[in-house]
Amino acid sequence: MPGDEMMLDPDEFAQTMRDIERARMPFGKYGPDNFPPHGTPLYDLPLEYLQWFSEKGFPNGRIGELLEIIYHIKADGSEEVFGPMRQRAGGRARLRPERNKRFRFPE
């Protein structure tokens, strides 16, 4: 039947979501060098960063597959599926350095 190739096996889908939850960015701007010790969770990468990959090409292998899936989820406006993952992880990953909250006013 037409469209059957688009059907995703439920077990495969569940495994993909588990892989997304566990995966961290292994290189680049959001990798472990800038976000130690393991890098940013893939589901917390900004859409603009994923958009860049979609234009330049996703990496080879499973990491590229996961990044492409996450890009499409976010581009379609369905990012709320990552909410339970973030909740289990203790919240959204901080992508900016913490700002100094002390102010010095002249006397």
C-alpha positions as CSV (number, residue, x, y, z in Angstrom):
1,M,0.0,0.0,0.0
2,P,1.2,3.5,-0.7
3,G,2.5,5.2,2.4
4,D,3.4,2.0,4.3
5,E,7.1,2.9,4.1
6,M,6.3,5.8,6.3
7,M,4.9,3.6,9.1
8,L,7.3,3.4,12.1
9,D,7.5,0.3,14.2
10,P,6.4,1.3,17.8
11,D,9.5,-0.5,19.2
12,E,11.8,1.3,16.9
13,F,10.1,4.6,17.8
14,A,10.5,3.9,21.5
15,Q,14.2,3.0,21.0
16,T,14.8,6.2,19.0
17,M,13.2,8.3,21.8
18,R,15.4,6.6,24.4
19,D,18.4,7.3,22.2
20,I,17.5,10.9,21.9
21,E,17.0,11.2,25.7
22,R,20.5,9.7,26.4
23,A,22.5,11.3,23.6
24,R,24.7,14.4,24.2
25,M,26.4,16.6,21.6
26,P,29.8,15.0,21.2
27,F,31.5,17.9,19.3
28,G,31.3,21.5,18.3
29,K,29.8,24.6,20.0
30,Y,27.6,22.5,22.3
31,G,30.0,19.6,22.8
32,P,31.9,18.6,26.0
33,D,34.6,21.2,25.5
34,N,32.2,24.0,26.1
35,F,29.5,22.1,28.2
36,P,31.5,19.7,30.3
37,P,31.5,16.9,31.2
38,H,29.3,15.3,28.4
39,G,28.0,18.1,26.2
40,T,24.5,19.4,25.8
41,P,21.5,17.0,25.5
42,L,20.6,16.8,21.8
43,Y,16.9,17.7,22.6
44,D,18.1,21.0,24.1
45,L,20.0,22.2,21.1
46,P,18.6,25.4,19.6
47,L,16.5,25.1,16.4
48,E,18.9,27.6,14.7
49,Y,21.8,25.2,15.3
50,L,19.9,22.3,13.9
51,Q,18.8,24.4,11.0
52,W,22.5,25.0,10.1
53,F,23.0,21.3,10.0
54,S,20.0,20.8,7.8
55,E,21.5,23.3,5.3
56,K,25.1,22.0,5.5
57,G,24.4,18.3,6.0
58,F,23.8,16.3,9.1
59,P,26.8,14.2,10.4
60,N,27.0,10.5,9.4
61,G,25.9,7.8,11.6
62,R,23.3,7.6,14.4
63,I,24.1,11.0,15.8
64,G,23.2,12.5,12.4
65,E,19.9,10.6,12.3
66,L,19.0,11.7,15.8
67,L,19.9,15.4,15.0
68,E,17.7,15.2,11.9
69,I,14.8,13.7,13.8
70,I,15.1,16.4,16.5
71,Y,15.3,19.1,13.9
72,H,12.0,18.0,12.3
73,I,10.3,17.7,15.6
74,K,11.3,21.2,16.6
75,A,10.6,22.7,13.2
76,D,7.1,21.2,13.2
77,G,6.5,22.9,16.6
78,S,6.2,19.6,18.5
79,E,9.0,20.3,21.0
80,E,6.7,19.5,23.9
81,V,7.5,15.8,23.4
82,F,10.9,16.6,25.0
83,G,9.2,17.9,28.2
84,P,9.3,14.6,30.1
85,M,12.9,14.1,29.1
86,R,13.8,17.5,30.5
87,Q,11.8,16.9,33.7
88,R,13.7,13.6,34.3
89,A,17.0,15.4,33.6
90,G,16.2,18.2,36.1
91,G,15.3,20.9,33.6
92,R,16.4,22.5,30.5
93,A,20.2,22.6,29.9
94,R,21.7,26.1,30.4
95,L,23.1,27.2,27.0
96,R,24.5,30.5,28.1
97,P,27.1,31.2,30.8
98,E,25.7,32.3,34.1
99,R,25.6,36.0,34.4
100,N,27.1,37.9,37.3
101,K,24.2,39.0,39.5
102,R,26.2,41.4,41.6
103,F,25.9,45.1,40.8
104,R,28.1,47.8,42.0
105,F,26.6,51.3,42.2
106,P,28.7,54.4,42.8
107,E,28.2,55.8,46.3
